[in-house]
């Protein structure tokens, strides 16, 4: 009977929150649901400061880190390869980027502080690509000499992935509960044009030769969506008065990016012992787009000294819901650098590159055939 009352209360609380959110689901807000909200350690008078603290000190920095990582992932074009390509190529690869994690203390005026909150940015951009030297279409014509200096590459990717979210049996008395779940959706389209400013010398020895100089211009469009649901997490806020607030609950985080990048870069490199190319390049990207981040959290909030709520003897009656959006602006201009190795195994090419843009770094790996 007691368990049924608890379940009924939980469903009623969730229904109340859904009703509160349905008219304007994207707006930031804090809401308390339950008969003991007037006794909550985070009073209604501190809701605005609590929301502002989590947005400015946590959600916005996290969204900016994700924006920086997503921009660099979208900049990465097809591998630099041999700098000058005379035939055509087809392959697959991926760019993974990272903005280093940092820790901050979320200080809520008149309430307390949540210590060592981690923010980090990650980006992932897989793709399938193909490229061709335009000279192949103008052989034995007056246009061949001009067209052979141009290479055109097309890249694409569109996939969805879900991990977790199944129900898990804990004990016979507690029954089953959902597990953490992550959903990822990735979309990428890219067009790159390269112009061979200086062609490599075909008469030079492949044991050691300069591969020329290439100017690249790209148009890349990236859309990425990440949804993460975390069950039974706990936040502990140290009160300024010396006590401690415990906020148990579930998290629902959503991040989406929609970024268009136009990178302009110069590339050069050398060939060593035929089977290896050392490539280097860099440039600037012109970016446009947005990164949206929202985290929702709902669960009981109480003082750590209320042991009966910690062990679950008494049903919590003050459930706090918080919806915090984060704003991560996309930088209009991004300077970047690339350095990589290409291993030549007959027609098979293995490309490994490192990328950097400010404090954001990344790696690109690809395998392709060049004919």
VODOMAR-464310 format. One line per field, with one value per residue (C-alpha): residue number from 1; residue in three letters; x, y, z. Coordinates in nm, 3 decimals, padded with zeros to 5 digits. Each point is the difference from the previous one (the first is absolute). Layout:
N
pos	c(NUM:...)
code	c(ALA:...)
X	c(X:...)
Y	c(Y:...)
Z	c(Z:...)
This chain:
371
pos	c(1:2:3:4:5:6:7:8:9:10:11:12:13:14:15:16:17:18:19:20:21:22:23:24:25:26:27:28:29:30:31:32:33:34:35:36:37:38:39:40:41:42:43:44:45:46:47:48:49:50:51:52:53:54:55:56:57:58:59:60:61:62:63:64:65:66:67:68:69:70:71:72:73:74:75:76:77:78:79:80:81:82:83:84:85:86:87:88:89:90:91:92:93:94:95:96:97:98:99:100:101:102:103:104:105:106:107:108:109:110:111:112:113:114:115:116:117:118:119:120:121:122:123:124:125:126:127:128:129:130:131:132:133:134:135:136:137:138:139:140:141:142:143:144:145:146:147:148:149:150:151:152:153:154:155:156:157:158:159:160:161:162:163:164:165:166:167:168:169:170:171:172:173:174:175:176:177:178:179:180:181:182:183:184:185:186:187:188:189:190:191:192:193:194:195:196:197:198:199:200:201:202:203:204:205:206:207:208:209:210:211:212:213:214:215:216:217:218:219:220:221:222:223:224:225:226:227:228:229:230:231:232:233:234:235:236:237:238:239:240:241:242:243:244:245:246:247:248:249:250:251:252:253:254:255:256:257:258:259:260:261:262:263:264:265:266:267:268:269:270:271:272:273:274:275:276:277:278:279:280:281:282:283:284:285:286:287:288:289:290:291:292:293:294:295:296:297:298:299:300:301:302:303:304:305:306:307:308:309:310:311:312:313:314:315:316:317:318:319:320:321:322:323:324:325:326:327:328:329:330:331:332:333:334:335:336:337:338:339:340:341:342:343:344:345:346:347:348:349:350:351:352:353:354:355:356:357:358:359:360:361:362:363:364:365:366:367:368:369:370:371)
code	c(UNK:UNK:UNK:UNK:UNK:UNK:UNK:UNK:UNK:UNK:UNK:UNK:UNK:UNK:UNK:UNK:UNK:UNK:UNK:UNK:UNK:UNK:UNK:UNK:UNK:UNK:UNK:UNK:UNK:UNK:UNK:UNK:UNK:UNK:UNK:UNK:UNK:UNK:UNK:UNK:UNK:UNK:UNK:UNK:UNK:UNK:UNK:UNK:UNK:UNK:UNK:UNK:UNK:UNK:UNK:UNK:UNK:UNK:UNK:UNK:UNK:UNK:UNK:UNK:UNK:UNK:UNK:UNK:UNK:UNK:UNK:UNK:UNK:UNK:UNK:UNK:UNK:UNK:UNK:UNK:UNK:UNK:UNK:UNK:UNK:UNK:UNK:UNK:UNK:UNK:UNK:UNK:UNK:UNK:UNK:UNK:UNK:UNK:UNK:UNK:UNK:UNK:UNK:UNK:UNK:UNK:UNK:UNK:UNK:UNK:UNK:UNK:UNK:UNK:UNK:UNK:UNK:UNK:UNK:UNK:UNK:UNK:UNK:UNK:UNK:UNK:UNK:UNK:UNK:UNK:UNK:UNK:UNK:UNK:UNK:UNK:UNK:UNK:UNK:UNK:UNK:UNK:UNK:UNK:UNK:UNK:UNK:UNK:UNK:UNK:UNK:UNK:UNK:UNK:UNK:UNK:UNK:UNK:UNK:UNK:UNK:UNK:UNK:UNK:UNK:UNK:UNK:UNK:UNK:UNK:UNK:UNK:UNK:UNK:UNK:UNK:UNK:UNK:UNK:UNK:UNK:UNK:UNK:UNK:UNK:UNK:UNK:UNK:UNK:UNK:UNK:UNK:UNK:UNK:UNK:UNK:UNK:UNK:UNK:UNK:UNK:UNK:UNK:UNK:UNK:UNK:UNK:UNK:UNK:UNK:UNK:UNK:UNK:UNK:UNK:UNK:UNK:UNK:UNK:UNK:UNK:UNK:UNK:UNK:UNK:UNK:UNK:UNK:UNK:UNK:UNK:UNK:UNK:UNK:UNK:UNK:UNK:UNK:UNK:UNK:UNK:UNK:UNK:UNK:UNK:UNK:UNK:UNK:UNK:UNK:UNK:UNK:UNK:UNK:UNK:UNK:UNK:UNK:UNK:UNK:UNK:UNK:UNK:UNK:UNK:UNK:UNK:UNK:UNK:UNK:UNK:UNK:UNK:UNK:UNK:UNK:UNK:UNK:UNK:UNK:UNK:UNK:UNK:UNK:UNK:UNK:UNK:UNK:UNK:UNK:UNK:UNK:UNK:UNK:UNK:UNK:UNK:UNK:UNK:UNK:UNK:UNK:UNK:UNK:UNK:UNK:UNK:UNK:UNK:UNK:UNK:UNK:UNK:UNK:UNK:UNK:UNK:UNK:UNK:UNK:UNK:UNK:UNK:UNK:UNK:UNK:UNK:UNK:UNK:UNK:UNK:UNK:UNK:UNK:UNK:UNK:UNK:UNK:UNK:UNK:UNK:UNK:UNK:UNK:UNK:UNK:UNK:UNK:UNK:UNK:UNK:UNK:UNK:UNK:UNK:UNK:UNK:UNK:UNK:UNK:UNK:UNK:UNK:UNK:UNK:UNK:UNK:UNK:UNK:UNK:UNK)
X	c(00.000:00.276:00.185:-00.316:-00.034:00.361:-00.049:-00.322:00.173:00.292:-00.230:-00.202:00.317:00.123:-00.339:00.003:00.344:-00.111:-00.299:00.221:00.245:-00.227:-00.089:00.360:00.233:00.308:-00.007:00.227:-00.177:00.009:-00.308:-00.068:-00.266:-00.123:-00.172:00.329:00.130:-00.032:00.260:00.239:00.365:-00.001:-00.287:-00.210:00.161:00.334:-00.133:00.110:00.352:00.029:-00.101:00.231:00.294:-00.036:-00.052:00.286:00.252:-00.077:-00.237:00.143:00.368:-00.093:-00.191:00.296:00.242:-00.232:-00.026:00.379:00.046:-00.281:00.144:00.343:-00.164:-00.189:00.306:00.193:-00.026:00.121:00.361:00.280:00.150:00.273:-00.093:-00.013:-00.234:00.010:-00.275:-00.299:-00.056:-00.275:00.007:-00.145:00.118:-00.096:00.099:-00.013:00.062:00.029:-00.009:00.191:-00.211:-00.008:-00.146:-00.191:-00.198:-00.364:-00.071:-00.368:-00.050:-00.172:-00.002:00.344:00.254:00.025:00.371:00.209:-00.262:00.159:-00.047:00.148:-00.055:00.003:-00.069:-00.022:-00.039:00.023:-00.025:00.023:00.176:00.120:00.216:00.123:00.256:-00.197:00.276:-00.140:-00.301:00.208:00.275:00.150:-00.180:00.129:-00.181:00.195:00.291:-00.230:-00.251:00.277:00.080:-00.346:-00.120:-00.362:-00.111:-00.348:-00.065:-00.315:-00.131:-00.339:-00.056:-00.169:00.118:-00.165:00.172:-00.167:-00.350:-00.099:-00.171:00.212:-00.119:00.147:-00.178:-00.328:-00.140:00.111:-00.072:00.146:00.117:00.128:00.373:00.201:-00.055:00.194:-00.132:00.224:-00.095:00.268:-00.043:00.280:00.033:00.319:00.134:00.373:00.186:00.378:00.222:00.356:00.196:00.327:-00.008:00.242:00.298:-00.068:00.367:00.116:00.083:-00.295:00.253:-00.007:-00.188:-00.214:-00.368:-00.079:-00.237:-00.379:-00.273:-00.327:-00.350:-00.283:-00.368:-00.097:-00.336:-00.025:-00.303:00.044:-00.245:00.083:-00.263:00.103:-00.226:00.157:-00.189:00.056:00.270:00.073:00.107:00.135:00.002:00.204:-00.204:00.167:-00.137:00.203:-00.268:-00.044:-00.285:-00.059:-00.184:-00.068:-00.165:00.021:00.171:-00.106:00.256:-00.038:00.261:-00.042:00.231:-00.068:00.319:00.115:00.374:00.197:00.368:00.280:00.339:00.345:00.157:00.343:00.209:00.291:00.023:00.252:00.109:-00.306:-00.229:-00.042:-00.110:00.038:-00.269:-00.062:-00.266:-00.195:-00.247:-00.313:-00.365:-00.300:-00.280:-00.372:-00.244:-00.111:00.042:-00.296:00.031:-00.271:00.012:-00.307:00.019:-00.283:00.014:-00.028:00.204:00.069:00.261:00.260:-00.092:-00.347:00.114:-00.347:-00.009:00.351:-00.083:-00.343:-00.211:-00.217:-00.127:00.157:-00.253:00.212:00.099:00.200:-00.015:00.252:00.025:00.324:00.087:00.360:00.108:00.322:00.073:00.186:00.309:-00.027:00.366:00.212:00.370:00.121:00.302:00.044:00.293:-00.018:00.157:-00.112:00.122:00.006:-00.065:-00.033:-00.341:-00.109:00.061:-00.023:-00.033:00.056:-00.022:00.008:-00.203:-00.001:-00.198:00.084:-00.047:-00.202:00.181:-00.102:00.110:-00.110:00.042:-00.085:00.062:-00.047:00.102:00.171:00.010)
Y	c(00.000:00.241:-00.080:00.071:00.342:00.081:-00.109:00.202:00.307:-00.037:-00.031:00.300:00.205:-00.089:00.083:00.336:00.081:-00.102:00.233:00.284:-00.050:-00.072:00.360:00.122:-00.302:00.190:00.266:-00.023:-00.051:-00.151:-00.159:-00.181:-00.271:-00.146:00.081:00.079:00.258:00.271:-00.194:-00.063:00.090:00.188:00.245:00.152:00.337:-00.145:-00.163:00.284:00.015:-00.382:-00.002:00.288:-00.163:-00.333:00.170:00.250:-00.212:-00.345:-00.019:00.290:-00.108:-00.358:00.115:00.216:-00.292:-00.217:00.275:00.031:-00.376:-00.030:00.279:-00.167:-00.336:00.165:00.180:-00.321:-00.081:-00.307:-00.086:00.205:-00.317:00.047:00.371:-00.047:-00.275:-00.092:-00.264:-00.072:-00.125:-00.147:-00.072:00.047:00.173:00.188:00.313:-00.003:00.323:00.099:00.320:-00.087:-00.054:00.270:00.021:00.282:00.065:00.093:00.255:00.066:00.324:-00.050:-00.381:-00.160:-00.130:-00.305:-00.078:-00.137:00.005:-00.136:00.146:-00.152:00.026:-00.285:-00.023:-00.295:00.016:-00.326:00.013:-00.191:00.193:-00.012:00.228:00.043:00.205:00.189:-00.062:-00.351:00.153:00.212:-00.234:00.087:00.334:00.357:00.017:-00.290:00.207:00.237:-00.261:-00.230:00.255:-00.035:-00.275:-00.033:-00.200:-00.089:-00.125:-00.121:-00.179:-00.051:-00.244:-00.047:-00.200:-00.095:-00.155:-00.117:00.082:-00.356:-00.095:-00.159:-00.229:00.117:-00.206:-00.185:00.263:00.308:-00.151:00.143:00.347:00.157:00.031:00.293:00.064:00.188:00.088:00.149:00.130:00.118:00.167:00.131:00.132:00.141:00.138:00.076:00.147:00.000:00.188:-00.116:00.322:-00.188:-00.351:-00.261:-00.085:-00.336:-00.036:00.031:-00.317:-00.143:-00.084:00.369:00.271:00.305:-00.059:00.353:00.263:-00.018:00.258:-00.142:00.148:-00.191:00.024:-00.224:-00.039:-00.191:-00.090:-00.195:-00.095:-00.167:-00.101:-00.144:-00.134:-00.074:-00.172:00.018:00.266:00.208:00.362:00.124:00.374:00.127:00.262:00.322:-00.072:-00.323:-00.256:-00.197:-00.020:-00.327:00.008:-00.346:-00.049:-00.070:00.212:00.054:00.187:00.096:00.161:00.089:00.177:00.138:00.148:00.104:00.050:00.134:-00.086:00.147:-00.164:-00.054:-00.346:-00.133:-00.304:-00.229:-00.363:-00.219:-00.349:-00.019:-00.162:00.305:00.361:00.269:00.267:00.335:00.264:00.280:00.275:00.171:-00.106:00.229:-00.141:00.048:-00.193:-00.074:-00.240:-00.062:-00.178:-00.076:-00.204:-00.099:-00.142:-00.124:-00.163:00.039:00.268:-00.013:00.060:-00.274:-00.016:-00.131:-00.360:-00.147:00.148:-00.115:-00.365:00.028:-00.067:00.305:00.108:00.335:00.280:00.281:-00.083:00.260:00.034:00.218:00.065:00.180:00.100:00.070:00.239:-00.077:00.254:-00.120:00.209:00.176:-00.066:-00.297:-00.031:-00.359:-00.215:-00.356:-00.241:-00.357:-00.316:-00.199:-00.357:-00.125:-00.372:-00.032:00.154:-00.006:00.318:00.026:00.361:00.111:00.370:00.220:00.322:00.302:00.323:00.199:-00.224:-00.253:-00.297:-00.295:-00.298:-00.117:-00.357:-00.124:-00.289:00.026:-00.127:00.231:-00.096)
Z	c(00.000:00.093:-00.322:-00.199:00.169:-00.085:-00.362:-00.026:00.141:-00.242:-00.300:00.117:00.043:-00.347:-00.147:00.178:-00.139:-00.351:00.023:00.121:-00.282:-00.295:-00.094:-00.021:00.014:-00.113:00.272:00.301:00.327:00.347:00.154:00.326:00.011:00.331:00.326:00.177:-00.248:00.265:00.203:-00.291:00.077:-00.332:00.055:-00.277:00.070:-00.121:-00.316:-00.229:00.144:-00.015:-00.364:-00.091:00.181:-00.182:-00.336:00.014:00.186:-00.148:-00.298:-00.203:00.037:-00.089:-00.308:-00.110:00.038:-00.209:-00.263:-00.031:-00.030:-00.257:-00.214:-00.022:-00.078:-00.285:-00.135:-00.052:-00.370:-00.181:00.096:-00.151:-00.147:-00.260:-00.046:-00.379:-00.125:-00.371:-00.009:00.219:00.353:00.218:00.373:00.343:00.315:00.313:00.191:00.381:00.192:00.363:00.205:00.322:00.308:00.263:00.348:00.162:00.318:-00.055:00.275:00.072:00.202:00.336:-00.048:-00.039:-00.249:-00.224:-00.024:-00.289:-00.275:-00.318:-00.347:-00.315:-00.373:-00.251:-00.371:-00.238:-00.377:-00.197:-00.376:-00.327:-00.273:-00.357:-00.210:-00.353:-00.191:-00.265:-00.253:-00.048:-00.177:-00.239:-00.117:-00.340:-00.011:00.039:00.336:00.149:00.130:00.189:00.120:00.130:00.269:00.157:00.234:00.114:00.306:00.124:00.356:00.173:00.306:00.164:00.287:00.338:00.299:00.331:00.298:00.322:00.112:00.087:00.325:00.270:00.280:00.331:00.269:00.014:00.235:-00.194:-00.341:-00.319:-00.092:-00.323:-00.057:-00.135:-00.368:-00.268:-00.345:-00.269:-00.342:-00.245:-00.339:-00.220:-00.354:-00.143:-00.327:-00.035:-00.295:-00.008:-00.241:-00.058:00.028:-00.047:-00.140:00.127:-00.217:-00.160:-00.089:00.362:00.192:00.199:00.272:00.095:-00.185:00.059:-00.074:-00.107:00.138:00.003:00.071:00.133:00.029:00.167:00.079:00.293:00.171:00.329:00.210:00.319:00.273:00.330:00.257:00.335:00.274:00.338:00.280:00.375:00.012:00.308:00.041:00.330:00.068:00.294:00.186:00.106:00.350:00.020:-00.086:-00.318:-00.250:-00.186:-00.331:-00.142:-00.335:-00.370:-00.265:-00.359:-00.211:-00.366:-00.222:-00.366:-00.244:-00.345:-00.143:-00.345:-00.048:-00.295:00.059:-00.210:00.042:-00.150:00.001:-00.078:00.080:-00.083:-00.105:00.181:-00.107:-00.230:00.256:00.226:-00.050:00.264:-00.050:00.162:-00.052:00.159:-00.063:00.121:00.002:-00.034:00.215:00.042:00.217:00.351:00.289:00.232:00.331:00.255:00.318:00.202:00.351:00.220:00.344:00.377:00.177:00.374:00.266:00.043:00.369:-00.089:00.008:-00.042:-00.352:-00.080:00.075:-00.158:00.307:-00.064:-00.341:-00.104:-00.024:-00.142:-00.357:-00.185:-00.377:-00.184:-00.373:-00.091:-00.359:-00.097:-00.273:-00.188:-00.272:-00.307:-00.073:-00.333:-00.084:00.106:-00.075:-00.020:-00.076:-00.125:-00.011:-00.116:-00.133:-00.302:-00.037:-00.360:-00.036:-00.377:-00.081:00.367:00.201:00.378:00.119:00.360:00.084:00.306:00.004:00.227:00.036:00.311:00.303:-00.202:-00.149:-00.212:-00.202:-00.343:-00.126:-00.346:-00.234:-00.373:-00.337:-00.250:-00.365)
